[in-house]
Amino acid sequence: MSWFKRESGQLECGGEKRVRTEGLWVKCEGCRQIIWKKDLELNQNVCPNCERHFRIDARTRLELLFDEGQYEVFDTGLRSSDPLEFVDLKPYRERLRQAQAETGLPDAVINARGKLEGRDIVISAMAYNFIGGSMGAVVGEAITRAIERALESRTPLLVVSASGGARMMEGVVSLMQMAKISAALARLDEARVPYISLLTDPTTGGVTASFAMLSDLNIAEPGALIGFAGPRVIEQTIRQKLPEGFQRSEFLLEKGFLDAVVHRKQLRPYISRALQFMAPHTAAS
């Protein structure tokens, strides 16, 4: 085994060929079954055995929501200025560069516009794979701009949340985004432009405490973790065992925090029907 050669998806080691299988299979954390990755992707990243919804990135999310996966992105030039020049185990600027290189995104959100079942819509989709989808100044500004664009064009707005909360590397600047986005949403509400919030796994911290729960219609995917503080933190604080399913979307629906829990495959028709009810003047073209 002194040399290696890669060819046609095979690994040849000292004359012995081995088929590479790394990354071809995925283990479901719900039913513990092994799934062929391509089958999972064809099923919109939902486990075919137990229906567990896997996390998906922002680009995949937009492709699933927009007609034929076609959309136009905007507000792509926003970049964090590292206002605190923050350093923990590594400089914040280095974390940003690493996340940008790994995801190909400027920050943890993508703003896009297009059609959903023939209806014009503005969608702001958060990217959990960018520093945990944390909300800093760029995320706050981008979502605010999406709201303002929806307001100007009187186009329904959908925000897809996937976040660990405020980005603490930006301190109070991050926390200010909660009020900033909420104020913009108040203007959207006054203009009677529909706003739908889709909460996915996970939606926590300052995102849950602000714009994710301020919509005309709060919906979530099955099994999504939704809350302010995490369940372990709460248990350690109150020194009590939490109820079964606590902070999962089904639990929140039962307690009245959500309007519906919608399977990923049903999101497009569900949102379309909701918009037909909320904004009949924006009929599908």
Secondary structure as a PSIPRED ss2 file (coil, helix, strand):
# PSIPRED VFORMAT (PSIPRED V4.0)

   1 M C   1.000  0.000  0.000
   2 S C   1.000  0.000  0.000
   3 W C   1.000  0.000  0.000
   4 F E   0.000  0.000  1.000
   5 K E   0.000  0.000  1.000
   6 R E   0.000  0.000  1.000
   7 E E   0.000  0.000  1.000
   8 S C   1.000  0.000  0.000
   9 G C   1.000  0.000  0.000
  10 Q E   0.000  0.000  1.000
  11 L E   0.000  0.000  1.000
  12 E E   0.000  0.000  1.000
  13 C E   0.000  0.000  1.000
  14 G C   1.000  0.000  0.000
  15 G C   1.000  0.000  0.000
  16 E E   0.000  0.000  1.000
  17 K E   0.000  0.000  1.000
  18 R E   0.000  0.000  1.000
  19 V E   0.000  0.000  1.000
  20 R C   1.000  0.000  0.000
  21 T C   1.000  0.000  0.000
  22 E C   1.000  0.000  0.000
  23 G C   1.000  0.000  0.000
  24 L C   1.000  0.000  0.000
  25 W E   0.000  0.000  1.000
  26 V E   0.000  0.000  1.000
  27 K E   0.000  0.000  1.000
  28 C C   1.000  0.000  0.000
  29 E C   1.000  0.000  0.000
  30 G C   1.000  0.000  0.000
  31 C C   1.000  0.000  0.000
  32 R C   1.000  0.000  0.000
  33 Q C   1.000  0.000  0.000
  34 I E   0.000  0.000  1.000
  35 I E   0.000  0.000  1.000
  36 W E   0.000  0.000  1.000
  37 K H   0.000  1.000  0.000
  38 K H   0.000  1.000  0.000
  39 D H   0.000  1.000  0.000
  40 L H   0.000  1.000  0.000
  41 E H   0.000  1.000  0.000
  42 L H   0.000  1.000  0.000
  43 N C   1.000  0.000  0.000
  44 Q C   1.000  0.000  0.000
  45 N C   1.000  0.000  0.000
  46 V E   0.000  0.000  1.000
  47 C C   1.000  0.000  0.000
  48 P C   1.000  0.000  0.000
  49 N C   1.000  0.000  0.000
  50 C C   1.000  0.000  0.000
  51 E C   1.000  0.000  0.000
  52 R C   1.000  0.000  0.000
  53 H E   0.000  0.000  1.000
  54 F C   1.000  0.000  0.000
  55 R C   1.000  0.000  0.000
  56 I C   1.000  0.000  0.000
  57 D C   1.000  0.000  0.000
  58 A H   0.000  1.000  0.000
  59 R H   0.000  1.000  0.000
  60 T H   0.000  1.000  0.000
  61 R H   0.000  1.000  0.000
  62 L H   0.000  1.000  0.000
  63 E H   0.000  1.000  0.000
  64 L H   0.000  1.000  0.000
  65 L H   0.000  1.000  0.000
  66 F C   1.000  0.000  0.000
  67 D H   0.000  1.000  0.000
  68 E H   0.000  1.000  0.000
  69 G H   0.000  1.000  0.000
  70 Q C   1.000  0.000  0.000
  71 Y E   0.000  0.000  1.000
  72 E E   0.000  0.000  1.000
  73 V E   0.000  0.000  1.000
  74 F E   0.000  0.000  1.000
  75 D C   1.000  0.000  0.000
  76 T C   1.000  0.000  0.000
  77 G C   1.000  0.000  0.000
  78 L C   1.000  0.000  0.000
  79 R C   1.000  0.000  0.000
  80 S C   1.000  0.000  0.000
  81 S C   1.000  0.000  0.000
  82 D C   1.000  0.000  0.000
  83 P C   1.000  0.000  0.000
  84 L C   1.000  0.000  0.000
  85 E C   1.000  0.000  0.000
  86 F C   1.000  0.000  0.000
  87 V E   0.000  0.000  1.000
  88 D C   1.000  0.000  0.000
  89 L C   1.000  0.000  0.000
  90 K C   1.000  0.000  0.000
  91 P E   0.000  0.000  1.000
  92 Y H   0.000  1.000  0.000
  93 R H   0.000  1.000  0.000
  94 E H   0.000  1.000  0.000
  95 R H   0.000  1.000  0.000
  96 L H   0.000  1.000  0.000
  97 R H   0.000  1.000  0.000
  98 Q H   0.000  1.000  0.000
  99 A H   0.000  1.000  0.000
 100 Q H   0.000  1.000  0.000
 101 A H   0.000  1.000  0.000
 102 E H   0.000  1.000  0.000
 103 T H   0.000  1.000  0.000
 104 G C   1.000  0.000  0.000
 105 L C   1.000  0.000  0.000
 106 P C   1.000  0.000  0.000
 107 D C   1.000  0.000  0.000
 108 A C   1.000  0.000  0.000
 109 V E   0.000  0.000  1.000
 110 I E   0.000  0.000  1.000
 111 N E   0.000  0.000  1.000
 112 A E   0.000  0.000  1.000
 113 R E   0.000  0.000  1.000
 114 G E   0.000  0.000  1.000
 115 K E   0.000  0.000  1.000
 116 L E   0.000  0.000  1.000
 117 E C   1.000  0.000  0.000
 118 G C   1.000  0.000  0.000
 119 R E   0.000  0.000  1.000
 120 D E   0.000  0.000  1.000
 121 I E   0.000  0.000  1.000
 122 V E   0.000  0.000  1.000
 123 I E   0.000  0.000  1.000
 124 S E   0.000  0.000  1.000
 125 A E   0.000  0.000  1.000
 126 M E   0.000  0.000  1.000
 127 A C   1.000  0.000  0.000
 128 Y C   1.000  0.000  0.000
 129 N C   1.000  0.000  0.000
 130 F C   1.000  0.000  0.000
 131 I H   0.000  1.000  0.000
 132 G H   0.000  1.000  0.000
 133 G H   0.000  1.000  0.000
 134 S C   1.000  0.000  0.000
 135 M E   0.000  0.000  1.000
 136 G C   1.000  0.000  0.000
 137 A H   0.000  1.000  0.000
 138 V H   0.000  1.000  0.000
 139 V H   0.000  1.000  0.000
 140 G H   0.000  1.000  0.000
 141 E H   0.000  1.000  0.000
 142 A H   0.000  1.000  0.000
 143 I H   0.000  1.000  0.000
 144 T H   0.000  1.000  0.000
 145 R H   0.000  1.000  0.000
 146 A H   0.000  1.000  0.000
 147 I H   0.000  1.000  0.000
 148 E H   0.000  1.000  0.000
 149 R H   0.000  1.000  0.000
 150 A H   0.000  1.000  0.000
 151 L H   0.000  1.000  0.000
 152 E H   0.000  1.000  0.000
 153 S H   0.000  1.000  0.000
 154 R C   1.000  0.000  0.000
 155 T C   1.000  0.000  0.000
 156 P C   1.000  0.000  0.000
 157 L E   0.000  0.000  1.000
 158 L E   0.000  0.000  1.000
 159 V E   0.000  0.000  1.000
 160 V E   0.000  0.000  1.000
 161 S E   0.000  0.000  1.000
 162 A E   0.000  0.000  1.000
 163 S E   0.000  0.000  1.000
 164 G C   1.000  0.000  0.000
 165 G C   1.000  0.000  0.000
 166 A E   0.000  0.000  1.000
 167 R C   1.000  0.000  0.000
 168 M H   0.000  1.000  0.000
 169 M H   0.000  1.000  0.000
 170 E H   0.000  1.000  0.000
 171 G H   0.000  1.000  0.000
 172 V H   0.000  1.000  0.000
 173 V H   0.000  1.000  0.000
 174 S H   0.000  1.000  0.000
 175 L H   0.000  1.000  0.000
 176 M H   0.000  1.000  0.000
 177 Q H   0.000  1.000  0.000
 178 M H   0.000  1.000  0.000
 179 A H   0.000  1.000  0.000
 180 K H   0.000  1.000  0.000
 181 I H   0.000  1.000  0.000
 182 S H   0.000  1.000  0.000
 183 A H   0.000  1.000  0.000
 184 A H   0.000  1.000  0.000
 185 L H   0.000  1.000  0.000
 186 A H   0.000  1.000  0.000
 187 R H   0.000  1.000  0.000
 188 L H   0.000  1.000  0.000
 189 D H   0.000  1.000  0.000
 190 E H   0.000  1.000  0.000
 191 A C   1.000  0.000  0.000
 192 R C   1.000  0.000  0.000
 193 V C   1.000  0.000  0.000
 194 P C   1.000  0.000  0.000
 195 Y E   0.000  0.000  1.000
 196 I E   0.000  0.000  1.000
 197 S E   0.000  0.000  1.000
 198 L E   0.000  0.000  1.000
 199 L E   0.000  0.000  1.000
 200 T E   0.000  0.000  1.000
 201 D E   0.000  0.000  1.000
 202 P E   0.000  0.000  1.000
 203 T E   0.000  0.000  1.000
 204 T E   0.000  0.000  1.000
 205 G H   0.000  1.000  0.000
 206 G H   0.000  1.000  0.000
 207 V H   0.000  1.000  0.000
 208 T H   0.000  1.000  0.000
 209 A C   1.000  0.000  0.000
 210 S C   1.000  0.000  0.000
 211 F H   0.000  1.000  0.000
 212 A H   0.000  1.000  0.000
 213 M H   0.000  1.000  0.000
 214 L C   1.000  0.000  0.000
 215 S C   1.000  0.000  0.000
 216 D C   1.000  0.000  0.000
 217 L E   0.000  0.000  1.000
 218 N E   0.000  0.000  1.000
 219 I E   0.000  0.000  1.000
 220 A E   0.000  0.000  1.000
 221 E C   1.000  0.000  0.000
 222 P C   1.000  0.000  0.000
 223 G C   1.000  0.000  0.000
 224 A C   1.000  0.000  0.000
 225 L E   0.000  0.000  1.000
 226 I E   0.000  0.000  1.000
 227 G E   0.000  0.000  1.000
 228 F C   1.000  0.000  0.000
 229 A C   1.000  0.000  0.000
 230 G C   1.000  0.000  0.000
 231 P H   0.000  1.000  0.000
 232 R H   0.000  1.000  0.000
 233 V H   0.000  1.000  0.000
 234 I H   0.000  1.000  0.000
 235 E H   0.000  1.000  0.000
 236 Q H   0.000  1.000  0.000
 237 T H   0.000  1.000  0.000
 238 I H   0.000  1.000  0.000
 239 R C   1.000  0.000  0.000
 240 Q C   1.000  0.000  0.000
 241 K C   1.000  0.000  0.000
 242 L C   1.000  0.000  0.000
 243 P C   1.000  0.000  0.000
 244 E C   1.000  0.000  0.000
 245 G C   1.000  0.000  0.000
 246 F C   1.000  0.000  0.000
 247 Q C   1.000  0.000  0.000
 248 R E   0.000  0.000  1.000
 249 S H   0.000  1.000  0.000
 250 E H   0.000  1.000  0.000
 251 F H   0.000  1.000  0.000
 252 L H   0.000  1.000  0.000
 253 L H   0.000  1.000  0.000
 254 E H   0.000  1.000  0.000
 255 K C   1.000  0.000  0.000
 256 G C   1.000  0.000  0.000
 257 F C   1.000  0.000  0.000
 258 L C   1.000  0.000  0.000
 259 D C   1.000  0.000  0.000
 260 A E   0.000  0.000  1.000
 261 V E   0.000  0.000  1.000
 262 V C   1.000  0.000  0.000
 263 H C   1.000  0.000  0.000
 264 R H   0.000  1.000  0.000
 265 K H   0.000  1.000  0.000
 266 Q H   0.000  1.000  0.000
 267 L H   0.000  1.000  0.000
 268 R H   0.000  1.000  0.000
 269 P H   0.000  1.000  0.000
 270 Y H   0.000  1.000  0.000
 271 I H   0.000  1.000  0.000
 272 S H   0.000  1.000  0.000
 273 R H   0.000  1.000  0.000
 274 A H   0.000  1.000  0.000
 275 L H   0.000  1.000  0.000
 276 Q H   0.000  1.000  0.000
 277 F H   0.000  1.000  0.000
 278 M H   0.000  1.000  0.000
 279 A C   1.000  0.000  0.000
 280 P C   1.000  0.000  0.000
 281 H C   1.000  0.000  0.000
 282 T C   1.000  0.000  0.000
 283 A C   1.000  0.000  0.000
 284 A C   1.000  0.000  0.000
 285 S C   1.000  0.000  0.000
